[in-house]
Amino acid sequence: MDNSEYMRNGDYSPTRFEAQYDAVSMLITAKTNANPESTVGMLTMAGRSVQVIASPTDEQAKLLSSLHGRSLGGKCNIAAALQVAMLALKHRNNKRGGQRIIVFVGSPIDPAEEKGLKKVGKQLKKSNIALDIVSVGANVANQPLLEGLLEAVNKNDNSHYVDVSPGMIPSEVLRKSAIVGGGGNGNSGNVGEFGGMDPNMDPELAMALRISMEEARQANGGNEAPSTGGSGPMDTGGGDDEDALLQQALQMSMTAAMDGESTTAAVNETESLDDDDDEEAALAAAIAMSNNTTEETSLTPATSTNAASEQFSDPNFVNQLLSDLPGVDMNDPQILAALQSLGAGANAASEDAAKKKEEEDKKD
């Protein structure tokens, strides 16, 4: 950050420093949301000396709170600030991923520093550290010096230069630039990468989409894009492939959000059917189970009905049942006739059963 006297200028609303403050806050959010392992540190370049106000960390609250209470004064020492930033990156806790420095320049640079800047640029390039330069203010004389620094550090287009004209909003310019979400190897915040959605508006959805896209790309055997500055947009080898992967990632994310555990079970069940034979076997088993269930359901009432019918066909059972009822005269002619008919029916049924058994015995 540039905290020199020149940052009091009002060519940006409300001042250069306040505009820089908003841009830095946006970058903190974009970079820490890019990847759960991304870390960000901050330092100021003016005053008595270069001061590290926050060591590399992934805690947004800590980073944002360190911005408050910054005093303005003195001149910037860009070369010394870049060397301190290199040292901070070297001693960061999480050494996985790329390294990148973003420097804001809002004050004039002494032409005598050109040689020192190029020397530091070569050191950055040798250490595989990318550099993004954000120039604010009407400092036309700075452009050739900053472009010389960029040329010394640039490697495979991993570094960028953005000039923010007076009157514009630096945070909005950076949001659309390669530093945040444009081309090259810029870090997260790429609106195009998420199908038109601004990842800063919904970081959790952006992270889910990023993970889904990575899983989909690995499942399709895609090549990983080179990373020089953290987690950049993934190169899927073509616009059509990227659109297809984006659609697949969106579908996976939305399905996972809506279905939860049922989606996992469905996927596991689908994966268990390795070929057509397994699928046909599973279908046959399902049909058999369905038939068995239906058969059992239909047989149970019929069986109970037949048992009841046989019970009421027994004259002794009916006689005993009627005799227990109050007010029933067992000598009533109608009751006697009914009992006789039941006995005849039972005898007839017994005779039929005996005849069938006799015929079966003859066949044997």
Buried (B, 14 or more C-beta within 10 A) or exposed (E): BBBBEBBEBEBBEEBBBBBBBBBBBBBBBBBBBBBEEBBBBBBBBBBEEBBBBBBBBBEBEEBBEBBEEBEBEBBBBBBBBBBBBBEBBEEBEEEEBBBBBBBBBBBBBEEEBBEBBBEBBEBBBEEEBBBBBBBBBEBEEBEEBBEBBBEBBBBEEBBBBBBBEEEBBBBEBBBEBBBBBBEBBBBBBBBEBBEEBBBBEBBEBBBBBBBBBBBBBEEEEBEEBEBBBBBBBBBBEEEEBBEBBBEBBBEBBBBBEEEEEEBEEEBEEEEEBEEEEEEEEEEEEEEEEEEEEEEEEEEEEEEEEEEEEEEEBBBEEBBEEBEEEEEEEEEEEEBEEBBEEBBEEBEEEEEEEEEEEEEEEEEE
